[in-house]
Amino acid sequence: MIIPTLDSGLEALVRHELALSESVGDVSFDAPSGTWSAQLNRITVNLFLFGIGRSPQPPRPAIERPGPDGRIERRPQLPMLQVHYLVSAWAGTVQDEHQLIGDLLTCFILNQVLPAQHLPAQVAAGIQLAVAPHDNNRAKDVWSTVGGHIKPSFELIVTTAIDALPFADLPTSVARIQAMVAPVPDLAS
C-alpha cells in the first residue's frame, strides 16, 4: 500500500505545484524507454521508481495510544524506507523540457516534506522528499537499464516509515502485588 500512496501523493504535488491539469499534461510512472517515449504526444512528467530499500535513518519509536475499548495499545518501532525515483520531463522542444525539469526541481527542493493535503487521511508517518546529489554514473545506469536515451533528470529520494505494523493491546497493568504463599504444614505432627 505504501508505494501506491507515495505515487498518488507525488502526482498530486506535481499537478498542484506546476498547475499541470489532466487536460494539459500527464504524470507517468512508466519506465522511460525508447518505445514508451515514442508514444508521447503531450507534456509528460515521468517519475520512474527504480530503487527501494531500508533507510539509514533510525526507526520511528514505538508509540502507545488508547484503543477503542479504552485499553492501551502499542505499535512496535516502524522501520524507515527509502524509495528512489528518476524524475524527467518530456515536451515538444528542449526549451520546454528544460523549463519543466527546472520547475520540477524547484518543486521538490521547496517541498522537503510531502504536504498532508496530497495524501490519503490514513497516512500517519511523515514523508520526506530530497533531491539526491548528482551521480552521473547512477543516472547512466538507470537510463541504460530502461533502454532510453539520457535526458536531463534528477533522483528524488522519498523517505518514510513503513506504516504497516498494527497496534496491539497491551496487557492490563498490575495494580497490586499480593503474596500467594500458603502456610507450611506442620511436619512434626
C-alpha positions in Angstrom: 0.0 0.0 0.0 2.9 2.4 0.7 4.1 2.6 -3.0 0.7 3.5 -4.5 0.2 6.1 -1.7 3.6 7.7 -2.5 2.8 7.7 -6.2 -0.5 9.3 -5.8 0.9 11.9 -3.3 3.7 12.8 -5.6 1.4 13.1 -8.6 -0.9 15.4 -6.6 2.0 17.6 -5.5 3.4 17.9 -9.1 0.0 18.7 -10.5 -0.7 21.3 -7.8 2.8 23.0 -7.8 3.2 23.0 -11.6 -0.5 23.7 -12.4 -0.4 20.7 -14.6 -4.1 19.7 -15.0 -5.0 16.4 -16.6 -6.2 18.3 -19.7 -2.7 19.8 -20.2 -0.3 17.0 -19.4 0.4 13.6 -17.9 2.3 12.3 -14.9 3.7 8.9 -15.6 5.4 6.2 -13.6 6.3 4.0 -16.5 9.9 3.1 -17.4 11.1 5.9 -19.7 12.2 3.5 -22.5 12.5 4.4 -26.2 9.2 2.7 -27.1 7.4 4.4 -24.2 8.8 7.9 -25.2 7.8 7.3 -28.9 4.2 7.1 -27.8 4.1 10.5 -26.0 2.2 13.3 -27.6 1.7 15.6 -24.6 3.7 17.3 -21.9 4.7 14.5 -19.5 6.4 14.4 -16.1 7.9 11.0 -15.5 8.6 9.7 -12.0 10.2 6.3 -12.6 10.6 4.2 -9.5 13.9 2.4 -9.8 15.0 1.6 -6.2 13.6 0.7 -2.8 15.5 -0.1 0.3 15.8 0.4 4.1 16.7 3.9 5.1 19.8 4.5 7.3 17.6 6.7 9.5 16.7 5.1 12.8 13.3 3.5 13.1 10.4 5.6 14.4 9.9 4.8 18.1 7.1 2.6 19.4 4.0 4.5 20.3 1.1 3.9 22.6 -2.5 5.2 22.3 -5.9 4.4 23.9 -7.8 1.8 21.9 -11.5 1.8 21.0 -12.3 0.0 24.2 -10.2 2.3 26.4 -7.3 -0.2 26.8 -3.8 1.0 25.9 -2.5 -0.2 22.5 1.1 -0.2 21.4 2.7 -0.3 17.9 6.3 -1.5 17.6 9.1 0.6 16.1 8.5 1.4 12.4 11.4 0.8 10.1 12.3 3.6 7.7 12.1 3.1 4.0 13.8 4.9 1.1 12.2 5.0 -2.4 14.2 6.3 -5.3 12.6 7.9 -8.4 14.3 9.2 -11.6 12.5 12.4 -12.4 12.4 13.6 -16.1 10.4 15.9 -18.2 9.1 15.3 -21.7 7.8 18.0 -24.0 7.8 19.1 -27.7 11.0 21.1 -27.5 14.3 21.0 -25.5 13.5 24.5 -24.2 10.1 23.4 -22.9 11.7 20.3 -21.3 14.3 22.4 -19.6 11.6 24.7 -18.2 9.6 21.7 -17.0 12.6 20.0 -15.4 13.6 23.3 -13.7 10.0 23.7 -12.3 10.1 20.1 -11.0 13.5 20.6 -9.4 12.2 23.8 -7.7 9.0 21.9 -6.6 11.0 19.2 -4.8 13.6 21.4 -3.3 11.0 23.7 -1.8 8.8 20.8 -0.6 11.1 18.8 1.7 8.0 17.1 3.1 5.1 15.8 1.1 2.2 18.0 2.3 -0.6 16.2 4.0 -3.2 17.7 1.7 -1.8 15.5 -1.1 -2.0 12.3 0.9 -4.8 10.0 2.0 -6.0 10.6 5.6 -4.8 7.1 6.7 -1.1 8.0 6.3 0.3 8.6 9.8 4.0 8.9 9.1 5.6 12.0 7.5 7.1 11.6 4.0 10.4 13.4 3.4 11.5 14.5 0.0 15.1 15.1 -1.0 16.9 15.7 -4.3 19.9 13.4 -4.3 23.4 14.8 -5.1 24.2 14.3 -8.8 25.8 11.0 -9.6 26.4 10.8 -13.4 27.2 7.0 -13.3 23.9 6.2 -11.5 21.9 8.2 -14.0 23.6 6.5 -16.9 23.0 3.1 -15.3 19.3 3.8 -14.9 18.8 5.2 -18.4 20.8 2.3 -20.0 18.7 -0.3 -17.9 15.4 1.0 -19.2 16.8 1.3 -22.8 16.2 5.0 -23.1 18.5 7.9 -24.1 20.0 10.0 -21.4 17.9 13.1 -20.7 18.2 15.9 -18.1 16.9 14.2 -15.0 17.5 14.0 -11.2 17.0 11.5 -8.5 14.3 12.1 -5.9 14.6 10.2 -2.6 11.4 9.7 -0.7 11.9 8.6 2.9 9.0 7.4 5.2 8.2 5.0 8.0 6.7 1.7 6.9 3.3 2.5 8.4 2.1 -1.1 8.2 2.6 -2.6 11.6 -0.7 -2.9 13.6 -1.4 -1.7 17.1 -1.8 -4.5 19.7 -3.5 -4.4 23.1 -1.1 -4.2 26.0 -1.7 -6.5 28.9 -3.5 -4.9 31.8 -1.4 -3.1 34.3 -0.6 -4.7 37.6 -2.5 -2.8 40.3 -1.3 -4.8 43.3 1.2 -7.5 44.1 0.0 -10.0 46.8 1.9 -12.9 48.3 0.4 -16.2 47.3 2.0 -18.3 49.9 0.1 -21.0 51.8 1.1 -21.8 55.3 3.7 -24.5 55.5 2.2 -27.7 57.0 3.4 -28.7 60.4 5.6 -31.7 59.8 6.1 -32.5 63.5 2.5 -33.7 63.9 
